[in-house]
């Protein structure tokens, strides 16, 4: 059983730390992009989770095999994610094509510089 005084202390610790997202910044996002921005962000995250949930079942339930039915289900989830990404691109006055071109240039640069391993977008 958890020590109640420790839990209270921890909750106080959490409350005392600054929140990195200010109310003003959130209101600015809402003003500039409308509430749809959050729908699209949550949609991308949610669909990513649904994809991961389905793929994790391959080793557990199907001995690592992605059968035709599972493949269809995975492709549906990827399609849902692409829908949200495309909607977000539109909101940012962009296109899926522009995103893919930027990504290709980024990855080509990493390959050329042998910076594929590691973390961070600007490696």
Beta strands, then each sheet from edge to edge (+ up, - down):
end
